Amino acid sequence: MDDELDNFRLETRAWLEANCPSEMRDGAKGEDAICWGGRNWVFSCEAQKLWLERMAAKGWTVPTWPQAYGGAGLTRAQDKILTEEMQSMGARLPLQSFGIWMLGPALLHFGTHEQKLAYLPPIARGEIRWCQGYSEPGAGSDLASVQTRADIDGDSYVVNGQKVWTSYADKADWIFALVRTDRDAPKHKGISFILIDMTTPGVSTRPIRLISGQSPFCETFFDDVRTPRAQRVGEENRGWDVAKYLLNHEREMISGGGGGLLGGRPLGAMLAATEGGLTDATLRAEAVACEVDTLAMALTLERYKDQAETTEIGDASAMLKYAGTELNKRRYELMMKVRGADALRWDEGDAEDWLRTKANSIEGGTSEVMLSIISRRVLGLPG
Amino acid sequence: MSLLPTEDEIMLADTARGFLDAAAPVSHLRGLRDAGMTHDPALWAEMVAMGWAGVLVPEAQGGADMGHAAAGVLAREMGQTLVSSPFLSTAVMAATALRQVANTRANDALRQIADGTRIYALALDEAAKHDPAKTELQAEADGNGFRLTGAKTFVVDGGFADRVLVLARTTGGLTLFDLPTDRKGITRKTQAMIDSRDAVDLDFDAVSATGDDVLGHVDDAMTVLAPALHAGQAALAAEMTGLAARALAMTVGYLKERKQFGVPIGAFQALQHRAAHLWSETEITSSAILNAGRVLDSGDDATLAVSLAKARATQTAQLAVQEGVQMHGGIGMTDAFDMGFYMKRARVSAEWLGDYSYHAERVARLRGF
């Protein structure tokens, strides 16, 4: 077993060495270095395109997905090795997307074979970029009260309504959305989970300018949008099950920020690089405590990934999301304090990252919603 | 290296839990305290019979040699009911120190630890804060041997131990001595500790020691002591997570049971969120504990893993007992209720073998601060 893994590591290292273009080995993790893919994606350079194509052909954009759906069917142990080998050579991720993090896992669990074949390989190859249509102006923390309606008309749904906080909706090719298919049922029982091509007539988007100056989120409008009923995932009116499952994956994904790097830099390295070292005793003490918690969080993410090999993490993902995002906010607050006036200029980029983290504990379920989930479903408190 | 407990570890925890719930619930510690005692030799004899004293003793010396992760599993279960025993000082720390030496005398000592005929304490601290590097107790050369003069404090289990590992300053550094506690010139002064466990101050008045009393080599205490401290710190951290887990469980139980304004107080979001936050902290700390056990067993340098575990465990245990008392309200302040025992043990464990700052600072240095 260990021999097999050792062999896998050697083969992986050799393949990466032979196939990862040098431009893709700079360890860059910032927004500028991300390849999101999609119909309208403009590659930053030829190397980015080549890297995506080679990794996709190998199934390594989604290493643990089955081969039939564009993955490589790697075990968790193999996946871990692949990640380690990529990190040690500074290889960028070839592709990142909501398709990989959110829709993919939900389709693997709830999709029909036809749906998996239709939607998963294009995600794996970076050909289709997905966005998430969950929140609405009147449905934030109370997500199950979504009002966007999908009325049945023959083999189609006719969708009307508005979504908000749709990340990158203006750049996405398709959207997975929660829509109301039964207006009379209790709110959790009248929701369906459907897939809509963003080029369908009646779909429009409007970016929202945020405090960071960036517009990663949009409003998305549906005006008599006709979409086939075959594009529903899971049973009609049972979309809440799919939504919850996907949310758990989203929360695990968001929680990752708290255990990892800070703008691509470990905290200790960043502090060491601070002019004159970190001499302020109060700030240093804060940084030390933050480092302790960051290391413990990183181990916790590892432990839960190990656990996810055999059992669903389920409601405990609320803890990962809560703790990971609160920690990430704390880390960026600390970074701003340490960098002082140097971090106050927009062209430094730090302020943008810092402001962005404020959304971490809101998106995908607020910290307060997470605490309520833990309290009811993990601790069994009433309510 | 998986951070999940193995089948064996889960079984060991279940066995320990079953035994300790019957033999050493919190009422056992309360009984000892009320009787003016700090140690129950009969309980330790049962733990010895179960092989726990030999958890880190090699099989050749009659031990079970189960490793540090397993020692952590046992310590965690002991922490749940605040078991008072020399497990940490004797079975974890002294055994680990003796293993580093592994000469005939050390092997004899290991055999006696495993069969329960020898109990050790560690005499390290001399001031209010743990810091072995600041040791001042002098071991002056005296003919072929040494003469020890000075004082030690916070010697846990020192009141009933037969042997004591004493850290002393010698001309070229620090040296570790393995002495009988009744050696002429050693005076024990019992301290009434807040957690109702045993701890003494030791006074050394020109205590004679021979070269044979040195554990390891002269001027080189840390080769033997550092692994022992790491093992003890990791096991203590595990014990503290057991303490925190039980304090949390008691609190959650109370939130479901206690009614005010006509509803269980656990229906109030203010309390729900406090409890949920505490649970999150215990989960995150558990990862650091499991990691420390794994790294110690791997044989790699465990300093970072151990200090991370002790720092996190200290914070989490303190939070658990403070939230425990607050959410229990008035009853949490009464001596008749157990939460106070948890609070006092958490405070003592927070200081023993290095407090939060001591360990967080070690983490920071190793992380390039």
HADDOCK unambig.tbl for C-alpha pairs under 7 A between the chains (distance, minus, plus):
assign (segid A and resid 268 and name CA) (segid B and resid 367 and name CA) 5.76 0.50 0.50
assign (segid A and resid 268 and name CA) (segid B and resid 368 and name CA) 5.29 0.50 0.50
assign (segid A and resid 268 and name CA) (segid B and resid 369 and name CA) 5.17 0.50 0.50
assign (segid A and resid 269 and name CA) (segid B and resid 368 and name CA) 6.53 0.50 0.50
assign (segid A and resid 271 and name CA) (segid B and resid 369 and name CA) 6.63 0.50 0.50
assign (segid A and resid 272 and name CA) (segid B and resid 368 and name CA) 6.92 0.50 0.50
assign (segid A and resid 272 and name CA) (segid B and resid 369 and name CA) 6.01 0.50 0.50
assign (segid A and resid 288 and name CA) (segid B and resid 360 and name CA) 6.43 0.50 0.50
assign (segid A and resid 288 and name CA) (segid B and resid 361 and name CA) 6.97 0.50 0.50
assign (segid A and resid 288 and name CA) (segid B and resid 364 and name CA) 5.70 0.50 0.50
assign (segid A and resid 289 and name CA) (segid B and resid 360 and name CA) 6.77 0.50 0.50
assign (segid A and resid 292 and name CA) (segid B and resid 308 and name CA) 6.27 0.50 0.50
assign (segid A and resid 292 and name CA) (segid B and resid 360 and name CA) 6.51 0.50 0.50
assign (segid A and resid 292 and name CA) (segid B and resid 363 and name CA) 6.95 0.50 0.50
assign (segid A and resid 296 and name CA) (segid B and resid 284 and name CA) 6.06 0.50 0.50
assign (segid A and resid 296 and name CA) (segid B and resid 285 and name CA) 6.56 0.50 0.50
assign (segid A and resid 296 and name CA) (segid B and resid 287 and name CA) 6.69 0.50 0.50
assign (segid A and resid 296 and name CA) (segid B and resid 288 and name CA) 5.63 0.50 0.50
assign (segid A and resid 297 and name CA) (segid B and resid 284 and name CA) 6.06 0.50 0.50
assign (segid A and resid 299 and name CA) (segid B and resid 287 and name CA) 5.75 0.50 0.50
assign (segid A and resid 299 and name CA) (segid B and resid 288 and name CA) 6.61 0.50 0.50
assign (segid A and resid 300 and name CA) (segid B and resid 284 and name CA) 5.57 0.50 0.50
assign (segid A and resid 300 and name CA) (segid B and resid 287 and name CA) 5.23 0.50 0.50
assign (segid A and resid 303 and name CA) (segid B and resid 3 and name CA) 5.12 0.50 0.50
assign (segid A and resid 303 and name CA) (segid B and resid 4 and name CA) 6.47 0.50 0.50
assign (segid A and resid 303 and name CA) (segid B and resid 287 and name CA) 6.65 0.50 0.50
assign (segid A and resid 306 and name CA) (segid B and resid 2 and name CA) 6.73 0.50 0.50
assign (segid A and resid 306 and name CA) (segid B and resid 4 and name CA) 6.98 0.50 0.50
assign (segid A and resid 307 and name CA) (segid B and resid 4 and name CA) 6.94 0.50 0.50
assign (segid A and resid 319 and name CA) (segid B and resid 280 and name CA) 5.73 0.50 0.50
assign (segid A and resid 371 and name CA) (segid B and resid 273 and name CA) 5.38 0.50 0.50
assign (segid A and resid 371 and name CA) (segid B and resid 276 and name CA) 5.47 0.50 0.50
assign (segid A and resid 371 and name CA) (segid B and resid 277 and name CA) 6.83 0.50 0.50
assign (segid A and resid 372 and name CA) (segid B and resid 272 and name CA) 6.87 0.50 0.50
assign (segid A and resid 372 and name CA) (segid B and resid 273 and name CA) 6.52 0.50 0.50
assign (segid A and resid 374 and name CA) (segid B and resid 276 and name CA) 5.65 0.50 0.50
assign (segid A and resid 375 and name CA) (segid B and resid 272 and name CA) 5.55 0.50 0.50
assign (segid A and resid 375 and name CA) (segid B and resid 273 and name CA) 6.82 0.50 0.50
assign (segid A and resid 375 and name CA) (segid B and resid 276 and name CA) 5.22 0.50 0.50
assign (segid A and resid 381 and name CA) (segid B and resid 256 and name CA) 6.33 0.50 0.50
assign (segid A and resid 381 and name CA) (segid B and resid 266 and name CA) 5.65 0.50 0.50
assign (segid A and resid 381 and name CA) (segid B and resid 267 and name CA) 6.63 0.50 0.50
assign (segid A and resid 382 and name CA) (segid B and resid 266 and name CA) 6.23 0.50 0.50
assign (segid A and resid 382 and name CA) (segid B and resid 267 and name CA) 5.07 0.50 0.50
assign (segid A and resid 383 and name CA) (segid B and resid 267 and name CA) 5.59 0.50 0.50
